[in-house]
Amino acid sequence: MSKSEKLTYMKEFRTEAVKPVLEQGMSLEEAGVSLALPKGTLANSLGRSQTRRRRGSSPRRQKRGRAGSRSDAAAQGVS
């Protein structure tokens, strides 16, 4: 596989792949070796899993403007 090719994994696979780390205390390296996945891929999946749990499984957070930005002022009718 060349560097330009990128593998993608289904959400269900990623969820199952992080279970040994979360439930059994297995290291990312051990879980990666047992599943033939790079440690970085597993770390990314673990991060996504933990973020979803904190947010209550919502897929993405809406972007918000910075407080005090021009768009906030315009929305409030402040000039």
Distance bins in CASP14 RR format, pairs under 12 A and 6 or more apart:
PFRMAT RR
TARGET T0000
AUTHOR 0000-0000-0000
RMODE 2
METHOD distances of the structure
MODEL  1
1 7 1 0 0 1 0 0 0 0 0 0 0
1 38 0 0 0 0 0 1 0 0 0 0 0
6 38 0 0 0 0 0 1 0 0 0 0 0
6 41 0 0 0 0 0 1 0 0 0 0 0
7 13 0 0 0 0 0 1 0 0 0 0 0
7 14 0 0 0 0 0 1 0 0 0 0 0
7 36 0 0 0 0 0 1 0 0 0 0 0
7 37 0 0 0 0 1 0 0 0 0 0 0
7 38 0 0 0 0 1 0 0 0 0 0 0
7 41 0 0 0 0 1 0 0 0 0 0 0
8 14 0 0 0 0 1 0 0 0 0 0 0
8 41 0 0 0 0 0 1 0 0 0 0 0
8 44 0 0 0 0 0 1 0 0 0 0 0
8 45 0 0 0 0 0 1 0 0 0 0 0
9 15 0 0 0 0 1 0 0 0 0 0 0
9 16 0 0 0 0 1 0 0 0 0 0 0
9 17 1 0 0 1 0 0 0 0 0 0 0
9 18 0 0 0 0 0 1 0 0 0 0 0
9 35 0 0 0 0 0 1 0 0 0 0 0
9 36 0 0 0 0 0 1 0 0 0 0 0
9 37 0 0 0 0 1 0 0 0 0 0 0
9 38 0 0 0 0 0 1 0 0 0 0 0
9 41 1 0 0 1 0 0 0 0 0 0 0
9 42 0 0 0 0 0 1 0 0 0 0 0
9 44 0 0 0 0 1 0 0 0 0 0 0
9 45 1 0 0 1 0 0 0 0 0 0 0
9 48 0 0 0 0 0 1 0 0 0 0 0
10 16 0 0 0 0 1 0 0 0 0 0 0
10 17 0 0 0 0 0 1 0 0 0 0 0
10 45 0 0 0 0 0 1 0 0 0 0 0
11 17 0 0 0 0 0 1 0 0 0 0 0
11 18 0 0 0 0 0 1 0 0 0 0 0
11 45 0 0 0 0 1 0 0 0 0 0 0
11 48 0 0 0 0 1 0 0 0 0 0 0
11 49 0 0 0 0 1 0 0 0 0 0 0
11 52 0 0 0 0 1 0 0 0 0 0 0
11 57 0 0 0 0 0 1 0 0 0 0 0
11 59 0 0 0 0 1 0 0 0 0 0 0
12 18 0 0 0 0 0 1 0 0 0 0 0
12 19 0 0 0 0 0 1 0 0 0 0 0
12 45 0 0 0 0 0 1 0 0 0 0 0
12 49 0 0 0 0 0 1 0 0 0 0 0
13 19 0 0 0 0 0 1 0 0 0 0 0
13 35 0 0 0 0 1 0 0 0 0 0 0
13 37 0 0 0 0 1 0 0 0 0 0 0
13 41 0 0 0 0 0 1 0 0 0 0 0
13 42 0 0 0 0 0 1 0 0 0 0 0
13 45 0 0 0 0 1 0 0 0 0 0 0
13 49 0 0 0 0 0 1 0 0 0 0 0
14 21 0 0 0 0 0 1 0 0 0 0 0
14 31 0 0 0 0 0 1 0 0 0 0 0
14 35 0 0 0 0 0 1 0 0 0 0 0
14 37 0 0 0 0 1 0 0 0 0 0 0
14 41 0 0 0 0 1 0 0 0 0 0 0
14 42 0 0 0 0 1 0 0 0 0 0 0
14 43 0 0 0 0 0 1 0 0 0 0 0
14 44 0 0 0 0 1 0 0 0 0 0 0
14 45 1 0 1 0 0 0 0 0 0 0 0
14 46 0 0 0 0 1 0 0 0 0 0 0
14 47 0 0 0 0 1 0 0 0 0 0 0
14 48 1 0 0 1 0 0 0 0 0 0 0
14 49 1 0 0 1 0 0 0 0 0 0 0
14 52 0 0 0 0 0 1 0 0 0 0 0
15 21 0 0 0 0 0 1 0 0 0 0 0
15 22 0 0 0 0 1 0 0 0 0 0 0
15 23 0 0 0 0 0 1 0 0 0 0 0
15 42 0 0 0 0 0 1 0 0 0 0 0
15 45 1 0 0 1 0 0 0 0 0 0 0
15 46 0 0 0 0 0 1 0 0 0 0 0
15 47 0 0 0 0 0 1 0 0 0 0 0
15 48 0 0 0 0 1 0 0 0 0 0 0
15 49 1 0 0 1 0 0 0 0 0 0 0
15 50 0 0 0 0 0 1 0 0 0 0 0
15 52 0 0 0 0 1 0 0 0 0 0 0
15 53 0 0 0 0 0 1 0 0 0 0 0
15 57 0 0 0 0 0 1 0 0 0 0 0
16 22 0 0 0 0 0 1 0 0 0 0 0
16 23 0 0 0 0 0 1 0 0 0 0 0
16 31 0 0 0 0 0 1 0 0 0 0 0
16 34 0 0 0 0 0 1 0 0 0 0 0
16 35 0 0 0 0 1 0 0 0 0 0 0
16 37 0 0 0 0 0 1 0 0 0 0 0
16 42 0 0 0 0 0 1 0 0 0 0 0
16 45 0 0 0 0 1 0 0 0 0 0 0
16 49 0 0 0 0 0 1 0 0 0 0 0
17 23 0 0 0 0 0 1 0 0 0 0 0
17 26 0 0 0 0 0 1 0 0 0 0 0
17 28 0 0 0 0 0 1 0 0 0 0 0
17 31 1 0 0 1 0 0 0 0 0 0 0
17 32 1 0 0 1 0 0 0 0 0 0 0
17 34 0 0 0 0 1 0 0 0 0 0 0
17 35 1 0 1 0 0 0 0 0 0 0 0
17 36 0 0 0 0 0 1 0 0 0 0 0
17 37 1 0 0 1 0 0 0 0 0 0 0
17 38 0 0 0 0 0 1 0 0 0 0 0
17 39 0 0 0 0 0 1 0 0 0 0 0
17 40 0 0 0 0 0 1 0 0 0 0 0
17 41 0 0 0 0 1 0 0 0 0 0 0
17 42 1 0 0 1 0 0 0 0 0 0 0
17 43 0 0 0 0 0 1 0 0 0 0 0
17 44 0 0 0 0 0 1 0 0 0 0 0
17 45 1 0 1 0 0 0 0 0 0 0 0
17 46 0 0 0 0 1 0 0 0 0 0 0
17 47 0 0 0 0 0 1 0 0 0 0 0
17 48 0 0 0 0 0 1 0 0 0 0 0
17 49 0 0 0 0 1 0 0 0 0 0 0
18 24 0 0 0 0 0 1 0 0 0 0 0
18 25 0 0 0 0 0 1 0 0 0 0 0
18 26 0 0 0 0 1 0 0 0 0 0 0
18 28 0 0 0 0 1 0 0 0 0 0 0
18 31 1 0 0 1 0 0 0 0 0 0 0
18 32 0 0 0 0 0 1 0 0 0 0 0
18 35 0 0 0 0 1 0 0 0 0 0 0
18 37 0 0 0 0 0 1 0 0 0 0 0
18 40 0 0 0 0 0 1 0 0 0 0 0
18 41 0 0 0 0 0 1 0 0 0 0 0
18 42 1 0 0 1 0 0 0 0 0 0 0
18 43 0 0 0 0 1 0 0 0 0 0 0
18 44 0 0 0 0 1 0 0 0 0 0 0
18 45 1 0 1 0 0 0 0 0 0 0 0
18 46 1 0 1 0 0 0 0 0 0 0 0
18 47 0 0 0 0 1 0 0 0 0 0 0
18 48 0 0 0 0 1 0 0 0 0 0 0
18 49 1 0 1 0 0 0 0 0 0 0 0
18 50 0 0 0 0 1 0 0 0 0 0 0
18 51 0 0 0 0 0 1 0 0 0 0 0
18 52 0 0 0 0 0 1 0 0 0 0 0
18 53 0 0 0 0 0 1 0 0 0 0 0
19 25 0 0 0 0 0 1 0 0 0 0 0
19 26 0 0 0 0 1 0 0 0 0 0 0
19 31 0 0 0 0 1 0 0 0 0 0 0
19 34 0 0 0 0 0 1 0 0 0 0 0
19 35 0 0 0 0 0 1 0 0 0 0 0
19 42 0 0 0 0 0 1 0 0 0 0 0
19 45 0 0 0 0 0 1 0 0 0 0 0
19 46 0 0 0 0 0 1 0 0 0 0 0
19 49 0 0 0 0 1 0 0 0 0 0 0
20 26 1 0 1 0 0 0 0 0 0 0 0
20 27 0 0 0 0 1 0 0 0 0 0 0
20 28 0 0 0 0 1 0 0 0 0 0 0
20 29 0 0 0 0 0 1 0 0 0 0 0
20 30 1 0 0 1 0 0 0 0 0 0 0
20 31 1 0 1 0 0 0 0 0 0 0 0
20 32 0 0 0 0 1 0 0 0 0 0 0
20 33 0 0 0 0 0 1 0 0 0 0 0
20 34 1 0 0 1 0 0 0 0 0 0 0
20 35 0 0 0 0 1 0 0 0 0 0 0
20 37 0 0 0 0 0 1 0 0 0 0 0
20 42 0 0 0 0 1 0 0 0 0 0 0
20 45 0 0 0 0 0 1 0 0 0 0 0
20 46 0 0 0 0 0 1 0 0 0 0 0
21 27 1 0 0 1 0 0 0 0 0 0 0
21 28 1 0 0 1 0 0 0 0 0 0 0
21 29 0 0 0 0 0 1 0 0 0 0 0
21 30 0 0 0 0 1 0 0 0 0 0 0
21 31 1 0 1 0 0 0 0 0 0 0 0
21 32 0 0 0 0 1 0 0 0 0 0 0
21 34 0 0 0 0 0 1 0 0 0 0 0
21 35 0 0 0 0 0 1 0 0 0 0 0
21 37 0 0 0 0 0 1 0 0 0 0 0
21 39 0 0 0 0 0 1 0 0 0 0 0
21 42 1 0 0 1 0 0 0 0 0 0 0
21 43 0 0 0 0 1 0 0 0 0 0 0
21 45 0 0 0 0 1 0 0 0 0 0 0
21 46 1 0 1 0 0 0 0 0 0 0 0
21 47 0 0 0 0 0 1 0 0 0 0 0
21 49 0 0 0 0 1 0 0 0 0 0 0
21 50 0 0 0 0 0 1 0 0 0 0 0
22 28 0 0 0 0 0 1 0 0 0 0 0
22 31 0 0 0 0 1 0 0 0 0 0 0
22 42 0 0 0 0 0 1 0 0 0 0 0
22 45 0 0 0 0 0 1 0 0 0 0 0
22 46 1 0 0 1 0 0 0 0 0 0 0
22 47 0 0 0 0 0 1 0 0 0 0 0
22 49 1 0 0 1 0 0 0 0 0 0 0
22 50 0 0 0 0 1 0 0 0 0 0 0
22 53 0 0 0 0 1 0 0 0 0 0 0
23 31 0 0 0 0 0 1 0 0 0 0 0
23 49 0 0 0 0 0 1 0 0 0 0 0
24 30 0 0 0 0 1 0 0 0 0 0 0
24 31 0 0 0 0 1 0 0 0 0 0 0
24 34 0 0 0 0 0 1 0 0 0 0 0
25 31 0 0 0 0 1 0 0 0 0 0 0
25 46 0 0 0 0 0 1 0 0 0 0 0
26 32 0 0 0 0 1 0 0 0 0 0 0
26 33 0 0 0 0 1 0 0 0 0 0 0
26 34 1 0 0 1 0 0 0 0 0 0 0
26 35 0 0 0 0 0 1 0 0 0 0 0
26 39 0 0 0 0 0 1 0 0 0 0 0
26 42 0 0 0 0 0 1 0 0 0 0 0
26 46 0 0 0 0 0 1 0 0 0 0 0
27 33 0 0 0 0 1 0 0 0 0 0 0
27 34 0 0 0 0 0 1 0 0 0 0 0
27 39 0 0 0 0 1 0 0 0 0 0 0
27 42 0 0 0 0 1 0 0 0 0 0 0
27 43 0 0 0 0 0 1 0 0 0 0 0
27 46 0 0 0 0 0 1 0 0 0 0 0
28 34 0 0 0 0 0 1 0 0 0 0 0
28 35 0 0 0 0 0 1 0 0 0 0 0
28 37 0 0 0 0 1 0 0 0 0 0 0
28 38 0 0 0 0 1 0 0 0 0 0 0
28 39 1 0 1 0 0 0 0 0 0 0 0
28 40 1 0 0 1 0 0 0 0 0 0 0
28 41 0 0 0 0 1 0 0 0 0 0 0
28 42 1 0 1 0 0 0 0 0 0 0 0
28 43 1 0 1 0 0 0 0 0 0 0 0
28 44 0 0 0 0 0 1 0 0 0 0 0
28 45 0 0 0 0 1 0 0 0 0 0 0
28 46 1 0 0 1 0 0 0 0 0 0 0
28 47 0 0 0 0 0 1 0 0 0 0 0
29 35 0 0 0 0 0 1 0 0 0 0 0
29 37 0 0 0 0 0 1 0 0 0 0 0
29 38 0 0 0 0 0 1 0 0 0 0 0
29 39 1 0 1 0 0 0 0 0 0 0 0
29 40 0 0 0 0 1 0 0 0 0 0 0
29 42 0 0 0 0 1 0 0 0 0 0 0
29 43 0 0 0 0 0 1 0 0 0 0 0
30 37 0 0 0 0 0 1 0 0 0 0 0
30 39 0 0 0 0 1 0 0 0 0 0 0
30 42 0 0 0 0 1 0 0 0 0 0 0
31 37 1 0 0 1 0 0 0 0 0 0 0
31 38 0 0 0 0 0 1 0 0 0 0 0
31 39 0 0 0 0 1 0 0 0 0 0 0
31 40 0 0 0 0 0 1 0 0 0 0 0
31 41 0 0 0 0 0 1 0 0 0 0 0
31 42 1 0 1 0 0 0 0 0 0 0 0
31 43 0 0 0 0 0 1 0 0 0 0 0
31 45 0 0 0 0 1 0 0 0 0 0 0
31 46 0 0 0 0 1 0 0 0 0 0 0
32 38 1 0 0 1 0 0 0 0 0 0 0
32 39 1 0 0 1 0 0 0 0 0 0 0
32 40 0 0 0 0 1 0 0 0 0 0 0
32 41 0 0 0 0 1 0 0 0 0 0 0
32 42 1 0 1 0 0 0 0 0 0 0 0
32 43 0 0 0 0 1 0 0 0 0 0 0
32 45 0 0 0 0 0 1 0 0 0 0 0
32 46 0 0 0 0 0 1 0 0 0 0 0
33 39 0 0 0 0 1 0 0 0 0 0 0
33 42 0 0 0 0 1 0 0 0 0 0 0
34 42 0 0 0 0 0 1 0 0 0 0 0
35 41 0 0 0 0 1 0 0 0 0 0 0
35 42 1 0 0 1 0 0 0 0 0 0 0
35 45 0 0 0 0 0 1 0 0 0 0 0
36 42 0 0 0 0 0 1 0 0 0 0 0
37 43 0 0 0 0 1 0 0 0 0 0 0
37 44 0 0 0 0 0 1 0 0 0 0 0
37 45 0 0 0 0 1 0 0 0 0 0 0
37 46 0 0 0 0 0 1 0 0 0 0 0
38 44 0 0 0 0 1 0 0 0 0 0 0
38 45 0 0 0 0 0 1 0 0 0 0 0
39 45 0 0 0 0 0 1 0 0 0 0 0
39 46 0 0 0 0 0 1 0 0 0 0 0
40 46 0 0 0 0 1 0 0 0 0 0 0
40 47 0 0 0 0 0 1 0 0 0 0 0
41 47 0 0 0 0 0 1 0 0 0 0 0
41 48 0 0 0 0 0 1 0 0 0 0 0
42 48 0 0 0 0 0 1 0 0 0 0 0
42 49 0 0 0 0 0 1 0 0 0 0 0
43 49 0 0 0 0 0 1 0 0 0 0 0
43 50 0 0 0 0 0 1 0 0 0 0 0
44 50 0 0 0 0 0 1 0 0 0 0 0
44 51 0 0 0 0 0 1 0 0 0 0 0
45 51 0 0 0 0 0 1 0 0 0 0 0
45 52 0 0 0 0 0 1 0 0 0 0 0
46 52 0 0 0 0 0 1 0 0 0 0 0
46 53 0 0 0 0 0 1 0 0 0 0 0
47 53 0 0 0 0 1 0 0 0 0 0 0
47 54 0 0 0 0 0 1 0 0 0 0 0
47 55 0 0 0 0 0 1 0 0 0 0 0
48 54 0 0 0 0 0 1 0 0 0 0 0
48 55 0 0 0 0 0 1 0 0 0 0 0
48 57 0 0 0 0 0 1 0 0 0 0 0
48 59 0 0 0 0 1 0 0 0 0 0 0
48 60 0 0 0 0 0 1 0 0 0 0 0
49 55 0 0 0 0 0 1 0 0 0 0 0
49 56 0 0 0 0 0 1 0 0 0 0 0
49 57 0 0 0 0 0 1 0 0 0 0 0
50 56 0 0 0 0 0 1 0 0 0 0 0
50 57 0 0 0 0 0 1 0 0 0 0 0
51 57 0 0 0 0 0 1 0 0 0 0 0
51 58 0 0 0 0 1 0 0 0 0 0 0
51 59 0 0 0 0 0 1 0 0 0 0 0
51 60 0 0 0 0 1 0 0 0 0 0 0
51 61 0 0 0 0 1 0 0 0 0 0 0
52 58 1 0 0 1 0 0 0 0 0 0 0
52 59 1 0 0 1 0 0 0 0 0 0 0
52 60 0 0 0 0 0 1 0 0 0 0 0
52 61 0 0 0 0 0 1 0 0 0 0 0
54 61 0 0 0 0 0 1 0 0 0 0 0
55 61 1 0 0 1 0 0 0 0 0 0 0
55 62 0 0 0 0 0 1 0 0 0 0 0
63 69 0 0 0 0 0 1 0 0 0 0 0
63 71 0 0 0 0 0 1 0 0 0 0 0
64 71 0 0 0 0 1 0 0 0 0 0 0
64 72 0 0 0 0 1 0 0 0 0 0 0
64 75 0 0 0 0 0 1 0 0 0 0 0
65 71 1 0 0 1 0 0 0 0 0 0 0
65 72 1 0 0 1 0 0 0 0 0 0 0
65 73 0 0 0 0 0 1 0 0 0 0 0
65 74 0 0 0 0 0 1 0 0 0 0 0
65 75 0 0 0 0 1 0 0 0 0 0 0
66 72 1 0 0 1 0 0 0 0 0 0 0
66 73 0 0 0 0 0 1 0 0 0 0 0
67 73 0 0 0 0 0 1 0 0 0 0 0
67 75 0 0 0 0 0 1 0 0 0 0 0
67 76 0 0 0 0 0 1 0 0 0 0 0
68 74 0 0 0 0 0 1 0 0 0 0 0
68 75 0 0 0 0 0 1 0 0 0 0 0
68 76 0 0 0 0 1 0 0 0 0 0 0
68 78 0 0 0 0 1 0 0 0 0 0 0
69 75 0 0 0 0 1 0 0 0 0 0 0
69 76 0 0 0 0 0 1 0 0 0 0 0
69 78 0 0 0 0 0 1 0 0 0 0 0
70 76 0 0 0 0 0 1 0 0 0 0 0
70 77 0 0 0 0 0 1 0 0 0 0 0
70 78 0 0 0 0 1 0 0 0 0 0 0
70 79 0 0 0 0 1 0 0 0 0 0 0
71 77 0 0 0 0 0 1 0 0 0 0 0
71 78 0 0 0 0 0 1 0 0 0 0 0
72 78 0 0 0 0 1 0 0 0 0 0 0
73 79 1 0 0 1 0 0 0 0 0 0 0
END
